[in-house]
Amino acid sequence: MVVRRPKVIVRKPRVDLVAIGSRIRALRGEALQEELAAYLNIRQGNLSKMERGKSAPSLEVLLLLSERFHRSVDWILRGEGN
């Protein structure tokens, strides 16, 4: 007798890099990319890619953005929370 196990469907969360980048851009406000990139210890080009939705921010960058702008990491990633 063959025992069949139910299939487990794993649902991956959707990551909207463009929306994340838009929120990072909004946080930056009037500051230059060079200024915020220096604070984040990344290159200006890397920040530009994040803001355009071409790359994801690292955990370190997310934490620094959260501390600097008093917004939750959840808000930066999903637009929810404070």
Secondary structure, DSSP 8 states (H G I E B T S, - for coil): ----------------HHHHHHHHHHHHTTS-HHHHHHHHTS-HHHHHHHHTTSS---HHHHHHHHHHHT--HHHHHHS---
